[in-house]
């Protein structure tokens, strides 16, 4: 926890914050919070939430989430886990084809960024390269809720990511 607090403190100092794809595509984006997601104790990715001016999460404004992977995962792993989470947190959505176009295999250190673009679109970048835009009614709420919604897999992860 101490290292997480230190990382957030350093990242929010003017001129020291690491560059992010989010800050280049979302006006006035600033780091709000950060957390490491673990599955059965194994670290899977580090997540960072960017909001406008670093304000508390507001679902009516655009925001971005950056995931930096701590292990290698296949595109299929990412698609399947996203489909399972969408179903677990609401209902299955017909997005498999779009996700397959958006996702790529990740290696340790790779990053994926998702930035909302209104309520019905989420743009994706892999290692800084624009990959696609996921479009579906209310996709911002459905997709981003996997990480920052009320029904996530880890309440402590979500609280830290939201900077609460």
C-alpha positions as protocol buffer text, in pm:
chain_id: "A"
residue {
  index: 1
  type: UNK
  ca { x: 0 y: 0 z: 0 }
}
residue {
  index: 2
  type: UNK
  ca { x: 284 y: 236 z: 86 }
}
residue {
  index: 3
  type: UNK
  ca { x: 438 y: 192 z: -262 }
}
residue {
  index: 4
  type: UNK
  ca { x: 100 y: 256 z: -424 }
}
residue {
  index: 5
  type: UNK
  ca { x: 60 y: 583 z: -233 }
}
residue {
  index: 6
  type: UNK
  ca { x: 414 y: 686 z: -328 }
}
residue {
  index: 7
  type: UNK
  ca { x: 355 y: 599 z: -695 }
}
residue {
  index: 8
  type: UNK
  ca { x: 37 y: 805 z: -703 }
}
residue {
  index: 9
  type: UNK
  ca { x: 206 y: 1097 z: -526 }
}
residue {
  index: 10
  type: UNK
  ca { x: 497 y: 1100 z: -772 }
}
residue {
  index: 11
  type: UNK
  ca { x: 269 y: 1058 z: -1073 }
}
residue {
  index: 12
  type: UNK
  ca { x: 60 y: 1360 z: -975 }
}
residue {
  index: 13
  type: UNK
  ca { x: 349 y: 1603 z: -929 }
}
residue {
  index: 14
  type: UNK
  ca { x: 361 y: 1861 z: -1210 }
}
residue {
  index: 15
  type: UNK
  ca { x: 621 y: 1777 z: -1472 }
}
residue {
  index: 16
  type: UNK
  ca { x: 686 y: 1429 z: -1329 }
}
residue {
  index: 17
  type: UNK
  ca { x: 372 y: 1240 z: -1428 }
}
residue {
  index: 18
  type: UNK
  ca { x: 448 y: 972 z: -1685 }
}
residue {
  index: 19
  type: UNK
  ca { x: 310 y: 1034 z: -2033 }
}
residue {
  index: 20
  type: UNK
  ca { x: 0 y: 840 z: -2120 }
}
residue {
  index: 21
  type: UNK
  ca { x: -206 y: 791 z: -2432 }
}
residue {
  index: 22
  type: UNK
  ca { x: -503 y: 905 z: -2224 }
}
residue {
  index: 23
  type: UNK
  ca { x: -355 y: 1249 z: -2168 }
}
residue {
  index: 24
  type: UNK
  ca { x: -299 y: 1292 z: -2541 }
}
residue {
  index: 25
  type: UNK
  ca { x: -659 y: 1208 z: -2640 }
}
residue {
  index: 26
  type: UNK
  ca { x: -867 y: 1329 z: -2346 }
}
residue {
  index: 27
  type: UNK
  ca { x: -853 y: 1705 z: -2284 }
}
residue {
  index: 28
  type: UNK
  ca { x: -732 y: 1798 z: -1935 }
}
residue {
  index: 29
  type: UNK
  ca { x: -693 y: 1432 z: -1828 }
}
residue {
  index: 30
  type: UNK
  ca { x: -510 y: 1382 z: -1502 }
}
residue {
  index: 31
  type: UNK
  ca { x: -441 y: 1074 z: -1295 }
}
residue {
  index: 32
  type: UNK
  ca { x: -718 y: 1009 z: -1042 }
}
residue {
  index: 33
  type: UNK
  ca { x: -610 y: 674 z: -894 }
}
residue {
  index: 34
  type: UNK
  ca { x: -414 y: 355 z: -949 }
}
residue {
  index: 35
  type: UNK
  ca { x: -439 y: -8 z: -842 }
}
residue {
  index: 36
  type: UNK
  ca { x: -299 y: -353 z: -917 }
}
residue {
  index: 37
  type: UNK
  ca { x: -550 y: -620 z: -1015 }
}
residue {
  index: 38
  type: UNK
  ca { x: -475 y: -968 z: -882 }
}
residue {
  index: 39
  type: UNK
  ca { x: -638 y: -1300 z: -964 }
}
residue {
  index: 40
  type: UNK
  ca { x: -591 y: -1573 z: -701 }
}
residue {
  index: 41
  type: UNK
  ca { x: -306 y: -1364 z: -564 }
}
residue {
  index: 42
  type: UNK
  ca { x: -121 y: -1327 z: -894 }
}
residue {
  index: 43
  type: UNK
  ca { x: -77 y: -972 z: -1026 }
}
residue {
  index: 44
  type: UNK
  ca { x: -238 y: -943 z: -1371 }
}
residue {
  index: 45
  type: UNK
  ca { x: -219 y: -570 z: -1450 }
}
residue {
  index: 46
  type: UNK
  ca { x: -165 y: -227 z: -1306 }
}
residue {
  index: 47
  type: UNK
  ca { x: -454 y: 9 z: -1377 }
}
residue {
  index: 48
  type: UNK
  ca { x: -467 y: 387 z: -1379 }
}
residue {
  index: 49
  type: UNK
  ca { x: -783 y: 598 z: -1399 }
}
residue {
  index: 50
  type: UNK
  ca { x: -767 y: 937 z: -1569 }
}
residue {
  index: 51
  type: UNK
  ca { x: -1045 y: 1191 z: -1529 }
}
residue {
  index: 52
  type: UNK
  ca { x: -1074 y: 1553 z: -1633 }
}
residue {
  index: 53
  type: UNK
  ca { x: -860 y: 1758 z: -1394 }
}
residue {
  index: 54
  type: UNK
  ca { x: -822 y: 1445 z: -1176 }
}
residue {
  index: 55
  type: UNK
  ca { x: -1177 y: 1499 z: -1046 }
}
residue {
  index: 56
  type: UNK
  ca { x: -1381 y: 1219 z: -886 }
}
residue {
  index: 57
  type: UNK
  ca { x: -1528 y: 978 z: -1141 }
}
residue {
  index: 58
  type: UNK
  ca { x: -1836 y: 1125 z: -1310 }
}
residue {
  index: 59
  type: UNK
  ca { x: -2013 y: 888 z: -1549 }
}
residue {
  index: 60
  type: UNK
  ca { x: -2156 y: 1183 z: -1743 }
}
residue {
  index: 61
  type: UNK
  ca { x: -1808 y: 1293 z: -1858 }
}
residue {
  index: 62
  type: UNK
  ca { x: -1545 y: 1107 z: -2057 }
}
residue {
  index: 63
  type: UNK
  ca { x: -1257 y: 935 z: -1879 }
}
residue {
  index: 64
  type: UNK
  ca { x: -984 y: 684 z: -1953 }
}
residue {
  index: 65
  type: UNK
  ca { x: -839 y: 369 z: -1805 }
}
residue {
  index: 66
  type: UNK
  ca { x: -487 y: 247 z: -1875 }
}
residue {
  index: 67
  type: UNK
  ca { x: -389 y: -113 z: -1806 }
}
residue {
  index: 68
  type: UNK
  ca { x: -22 y: -214 z: -1799 }
}
residue {
  index: 69
  type: UNK
  ca { x: 8 y: -592 z: -1805 }
}
residue {
  index: 70
  type: UNK
  ca { x: 229 y: -776 z: -1559 }
}
residue {
  index: 71
  type: UNK
  ca { x: 216 y: -1107 z: -1748 }
}
residue {
  index: 72
  type: UNK
  ca { x: 167 y: -1239 z: -2098 }
}
residue {
  index: 73
  type: UNK
  ca { x: -191 y: -1298 z: -2212 }
}
residue {
  index: 74
  type: UNK
  ca { x: -339 y: -1395 z: -2547 }
}
residue {
  index: 75
  type: UNK
  ca { x: -595 y: -1197 z: -2741 }
}
residue {
  index: 76
  type: UNK
  ca { x: -836 y: -1485 z: -2678 }
}
residue {
  index: 77
  type: UNK
  ca { x: -775 y: -1458 z: -2299 }
}
residue {
  index: 78
  type: UNK
  ca { x: -863 y: -1087 z: -2313 }
}
residue {
  index: 79
  type: UNK
  ca { x: -1174 y: -1136 z: -2529 }
}
residue {
  index: 80
  type: UNK
  ca { x: -1305 y: -1425 z: -2318 }
}
residue {
  index: 81
  type: UNK
  ca { x: -1247 y: -1248 z: -1986 }
}
residue {
  index: 82
  type: UNK
  ca { x: -1416 y: -931 z: -2114 }
}
residue {
  index: 83
  type: UNK
  ca { x: -1717 y: -1130 z: -2242 }
}
residue {
  index: 84
  type: UNK
  ca { x: -1745 y: -1309 z: -1905 }
}
residue {
  index: 85
  type: UNK
  ca { x: -1727 y: -983 z: -1712 }
}
residue {
  index: 86
  type: UNK
  ca { x: -1987 y: -815 z: -1932 }
}
residue {
  index: 87
  type: UNK
  ca { x: -2220 y: -1109 z: -1870 }
}
residue {
  index: 88
  type: UNK
  ca { x: -2139 y: -1122 z: -1497 }
}
residue {
  index: 89
  type: UNK
  ca { x: -2209 y: -751 z: -1450 }
}
residue {
  index: 90
  type: UNK
  ca { x: -2525 y: -734 z: -1659 }
}
residue {
  index: 91
  type: UNK
  ca { x: -2599 y: -929 z: -1969 }
}
residue {
  index: 92
  type: UNK
  ca { x: -2405 y: -1080 z: -2256 }
}
residue {
  index: 93
  type: UNK
  ca { x: -2354 y: -831 z: -2539 }
}
residue {
  index: 94
  type: UNK
  ca { x: -2291 y: -913 z: -2908 }
}
residue {
  index: 95
  type: UNK
  ca { x: -1940 y: -765 z: -2904 }
}
residue {
  index: 96
  type: UNK
  ca { x: -1708 y: -1060 z: -2962 }
}
residue {
  index: 97
  type: UNK
  ca { x: -1623 y: -956 z: -3321 }
}
residue {
  index: 98
  type: UNK
  ca { x: -1552 y: -597 z: -3221 }
}
residue {
  index: 99
  type: UNK
  ca { x: -1336 y: -708 z: -2927 }
}
residue {
  index: 100
  type: UNK
  ca { x: -1138 y: -941 z: -3154 }
}
residue {
  index: 101
  type: UNK
  ca { x: -1059 y: -640 z: -3376 }
}
residue {
  index: 102
  type: UNK
  ca { x: -966 y: -424 z: -3077 }
}
residue {
  index: 103
  type: UNK
  ca { x: -751 y: -662 z: -2874 }
}
residue {
  index: 104
  type: UNK
  ca { x: -404 y: -806 z: -2937 }
}
residue {
  index: 105
  type: UNK
  ca { x: -184 y: -1047 z: -2743 }
}
residue {
  index: 106
  type: UNK
  ca { x: -8 y: -869 z: -2458 }
}
residue {
  index: 107
  type: UNK
  ca { x: 334 y: -929 z: -2313 }
}
residue {
  index: 108
  type: UNK
  ca { x: 457 y: -817 z: -1975 }
}
residue {
  index: 109
  type: UNK
  ca { x: 491 y: -438 z: -1989 }
}
residue {
  index: 110
  type: UNK
  ca { x: 240 y: -383 z: -2272 }
}
residue {
  index: 111
  type: UNK
  ca { x: -43 y: -140 z: -2218 }
}
residue {
  index: 112
  type: UNK
  ca { x: -402 y: -106 z: -2335 }
}
residue {
  index: 113
  type: UNK
  ca { x: -588 y: 220 z: -2299 }
}
residue {
  index: 114
  type: UNK
  ca { x: -964 y: 265 z: -2317 }
}
residue {
  index: 115
  type: UNK
  ca { x: -1106 y: 618 z: -2341 }
}
residue {
  index: 116
  type: UNK
  ca { x: -1478 y: 684 z: -2346 }
}
residue {
  index: 117
  type: UNK
  ca { x: -1612 y: 897 z: -2628 }
}
residue {
  index: 118
  type: UNK
  ca { x: -1964 y: 973 z: -2513 }
}
residue {
  index: 119
  type: UNK
  ca { x: -2201 y: 704 z: -2386 }
}
residue {
  index: 120
  type: UNK
  ca { x: -2189 y: 476 z: -2690 }
}
residue {
  index: 121
  type: UNK
  ca { x: -1821 y: 459 z: -2788 }
}
residue {
  index: 122
  type: UNK
  ca { x: -1490 y: 357 z: -2630 }
}
residue {
  index: 123
  type: UNK
  ca { x: -1162 y: 406 z: -2815 }
}
residue {
  index: 124
  type: UNK
  ca { x: -877 y: 156 z: -2767 }
}
residue {
  index: 125
  type: UNK
  ca { x: -500 y: 194 z: -2796 }
}
residue {
  index: 126
  type: UNK
  ca { x: -237 y: -80 z: -2763 }
}
residue {
  index: 127
  type: UNK
  ca { x: 110 y: 46 z: -2669 }
}
residue {
  index: 128
  type: UNK
  ca { x: 12 y: 394 z: -2789 }
}
residue {
  index: 129
  type: UNK
  ca { x: -121 y: 279 z: -3128 }
}
residue {
  index: 130
  type: UNK
  ca { x: -489 y: 339 z: -3202 }
}
residue {
  index: 131
  type: UNK
  ca { x: -659 y: 1 z: -3251 }
}
residue {
  index: 132
  type: UNK
  ca { x: -1034 y: 60 z: -3286 }
}
residue {
  index: 133
  type: UNK
  ca { x: -1348 y: 214 z: -3146 }
}
residue {
  index: 134
  type: UNK
  ca { x: -1597 y: -12 z: -2974 }
}
residue {
  index: 135
  type: UNK
  ca { x: -1949 y: 106 z: -3049 }
}
residue {
  index: 136
  type: UNK
  ca { x: -2268 y: -12 z: -2881 }
}
residue {
  index: 137
  type: UNK
  ca { x: -2550 y: 157 z: -2688 }
}
residue {
  index: 138
  type: UNK
  ca { x: -2429 y: 246 z: -2336 }
}
residue {
  index: 139
  type: UNK
  ca { x: -2095 y: 67 z: -2396 }
}
residue {
  index: 140
  type: UNK
  ca { x: -1910 y: 326 z: -2188 }
}
residue {
  index: 141
  type: UNK
  ca { x: -2106 y: 228 z: -1878 }
}
residue {
  index: 142
  type: UNK
  ca { x: -2102 y: -144 z: -1953 }
}
residue {
  index: 143
  type: UNK
  ca { x: -1733 y: -177 z: -2042 }
}
residue {
  index: 144
  type: UNK
  ca { x: -1582 y: 71 z: -1795 }
}
residue {
  index: 145
  type: UNK
  ca { x: -1797 y: -72 z: -1511 }
}
residue {
  index: 146
  type: UNK
  ca { x: -1579 y: -385 z: -1528 }
}
residue {
  index: 147
  type: UNK
  ca { x: -1311 y: -172 z: -1359 }
}
residue {
  index: 148
  type: UNK
  ca { x: -1490 y: 115 z: -1182 }
}
residue {
  index: 149
  type: UNK
  ca { x: -1852 y: 3 z: -1145 }
}
residue {
  index: 150
  type: UNK
  ca { x: -2050 y: -102 z: -840 }
}
residue {
  index: 151
  type: UNK
  ca { x: -2018 y: -476 z: -912 }
}
residue {
  index: 152
  type: UNK
  ca { x: -1646 y: -528 z: -979 }
}
residue {
  index: 153
  type: UNK
  ca { x: -1453 y: -838 z: -877 }
}
residue {
  index: 154
  type: UNK
  ca { x: -1256 y: -645 z: -613 }
}
residue {
  index: 155
  type: UNK
  ca { x: -1401 y: -357 z: -412 }
}
residue {
  index: 156
  type: UNK
  ca { x: -1056 y: -256 z: -279 }
}
residue {
  index: 157
  type: UNK
  ca { x: -910 y: -249 z: -632 }
}
residue {
  index: 158
  type: UNK
  ca { x: -1199 y: -29 z: -748 }
}
residue {
  index: 159
  type: UNK
  ca { x: -1170 y: 208 z: -450 }
}
residue {
  index: 160
  type: UNK
  ca { x: -796 y: 254 z: -511 }
}
residue {
  index: 161
  type: UNK
  ca { x: -847 y: 297 z: -886 }
}
residue {
  index: 162
  type: UNK
  ca { x: -1115 y: 560 z: -825 }
}
residue {
  index: 163
  type: UNK
  ca { x: -885 y: 736 z: -578 }
}
residue {
  index: 164
  type: UNK
  ca { x: -1127 y: 697 z: -287 }
}
